[in-house]
Amino acid sequence: MKAENAVTTASDARSQPDGARPDLSNTNIREDLAGQGRCALVHLPTGRTCLLPLRHHGPCEFHRPQEADDVAAGRATVAGE
């Protein structure tokens, strides 16, 4: 199999049943935040989490673990929302 055939595109992810995200099986994605429609990518060396919307343009913006916990619990929002 060629490498270019193995790449999952954004349209592939949209066609998942019930809006399921194929990347949820990755250990560097926070399920609680991903379920809220966020990128939820965790920078493993620092524990910081991207709180931008899923499939955002540009680089991730990583926030402290406490900020991510607050957003996941609904106690805070991300600036600019």
Secondary structure as GFF3:
##gff-version 3
##sequence-region A 1 81
A	DSSP	three_ten_helix	3	5	.	.	.	ID=ss1
A	DSSP	alpha_helix	10	14	.	.	.	ID=ss2
A	DSSP	three_ten_helix	17	19	.	.	.	ID=ss3
A	DSSP	three_ten_helix	22	25	.	.	.	ID=ss4
A	DSSP	alpha_helix	31	34	.	.	.	ID=ss5
A	DSSP	beta_strand	42	43	.	.	.	ID=ss6
A	DSSP	beta_strand	48	50	.	.	.	ID=ss7
A	DSSP	beta_strand	62	63	.	.	.	ID=ss8
A	DSSP	alpha_helix	65	72	.	.	.	ID=ss9
###
